[in-house]
Every structure is written in structure tokens, then in C-alpha cells.
Amino acid sequence: MGQVKIIHDRIGNTLTVWWGNPQNEYVCEETGNGVIQMKDRNGQVIGFEKLYFQVDDSEPLQCALSTVEI
């Protein structure tokens, strides 16, 4: 079963999403608009980080995941 990790850092104002193993991170590449891609040694994107991410502190961040087959 695949696993998606979502990490919200309220202090650092970042949202990080991994669908690959974070230990396989080899290089990071900024794509613009405060988004950074994390790639493995083969150049495959295994996650991303959104900088300057803020949500209203009065409510917890909620996440939903849907799988779509095309």
C-alpha cells in the first residue's frame, strides 16, 4: 500500500508532502511561487514543499485524499 505523508510546520510556515521515501531525497529544485520539489537520484519527484503556507490558527488543518483512476 502506498503512503502519503503530509507535514504542516506552523512555525516555519511550510507544508511538505511526500509520496516517496524522504530518505531517498537527493536534490531539491525550486519551481517558483514558493514550491520546492524533492527528487531522488533518478530525478523522480518524491515530494514537494510549499513555503509561506499559513492557515487560520482557530481550526486544525484538515486533509482529504482521493484516488482517481483514469
C-alpha positions as CSV (number, residue, x, y, z in Angstrom):
1,M,0.0,0.0,0.0
2,G,1.3,3.5,-0.9
3,Q,1.6,6.1,1.8
4,V,1.4,9.8,1.6
5,K,3.0,11.9,4.4
6,I,1.8,15.4,5.0
7,I,3.7,17.7,7.4
8,H,2.5,21.1,8.4
9,D,5.0,23.3,10.2
10,R,3.1,26.2,11.7
11,I,6.3,27.9,13.0
12,G,8.2,27.6,9.7
13,N,5.0,28.2,7.6
14,T,5.6,25.2,5.4
15,L,3.5,22.3,4.1
16,T,5.5,19.3,3.0
17,V,4.0,16.3,1.1
18,W,5.9,13.0,0.5
19,W,4.7,10.1,-1.6
20,G,8.2,8.6,-1.9
21,N,10.6,7.8,0.9
22,P,12.1,11.0,2.4
23,Q,15.4,9.2,3.0
24,N,15.8,8.9,-0.8
25,E,15.9,12.7,-1.3
26,Y,18.9,13.6,-3.4
27,V,18.3,17.1,-4.8
28,C,15.7,19.9,-4.3
29,E,14.6,22.2,-7.1
30,E,12.6,25.4,-6.7
31,T,9.8,25.6,-9.3
32,G,8.5,29.1,-8.4
33,N,5.8,30.5,-6.3
34,G,7.4,29.1,-3.2
35,V,7.2,25.5,-4.3
36,I,10.2,23.2,-3.9
37,Q,10.3,19.7,-5.5
38,M,12.3,16.9,-3.8
39,K,13.8,14.4,-6.2
40,D,15.6,11.0,-5.8
41,R,18.9,10.0,-7.5
42,N,16.9,9.1,-10.7
43,G,15.3,12.5,-11.0
44,Q,11.9,11.3,-10.0
45,V,9.9,13.7,-7.9
46,I,9.1,12.1,-4.5
47,G,7.7,15.1,-2.7
48,F,7.2,18.8,-2.6
49,E,7.3,21.7,-0.1
50,K,5.1,24.8,-0.2
51,L,6.8,27.7,1.5
52,Y,4.9,30.6,3.2
53,F,1.9,28.3,3.9
54,Q,-0.5,29.6,6.5
55,V,-3.9,28.6,7.7
56,D,-6.3,30.1,10.3
57,D,-5.0,29.1,13.7
58,S,-8.5,28.9,15.1
59,E,-9.1,25.5,13.4
60,P,-6.9,22.5,12.8
61,L,-5.7,21.8,9.2
62,Q,-7.8,19.0,7.7
63,C,-6.7,16.9,4.7
64,A,-8.6,14.8,2.3
65,L,-7.2,12.2,-0.2
66,S,-9.0,10.8,-3.2
67,T,-7.7,8.3,-5.6
68,V,-8.8,8.7,-9.2
69,E,-8.4,6.1,-11.9
70,I,-8.2,7.5,-15.5
